[in-house]
C-alpha cells in the first residue's frame, strides 16, 4: 500500500506544491528528501516543518492525504509591524494633536 502526500514549501514569492506517492511508514524526512526540498531550496534545508499547520518532527510518520509544510523564517514579526503602523498613524493623525 502507498501514501499520497503533498509537500508545500513557502517561498518569498510563491508557494511550491509537490505531490508524492510514498511507501507506507514513510516519514516527513522521507517526503522532504523525495521532494528534493534541500537541493532545490538550500535555505529551507533546516527549516521548521509541519503537517496541516501543526509543527512536527521530521521523524513523524505520514498518513495518506497529509500536507507536509516547510516553513521559512519570518523576515519581520507581524505583531511588531502592526504596532509600528498603529504608532505612526497615531502620531500623524490630526486628532492626536491637541490645542488650536
Buried (B, 14 or more C-beta within 10 A) or exposed (E): EEBEBBBBBEBEEEEBEBEBEBEEEBBBBBBBBBBEBBEEBEEBEEBEBBBEEEEBEBEBEBEEEBBBBBBBEEEEEEEEEEEEEEEEEEEEEEEEEEEE
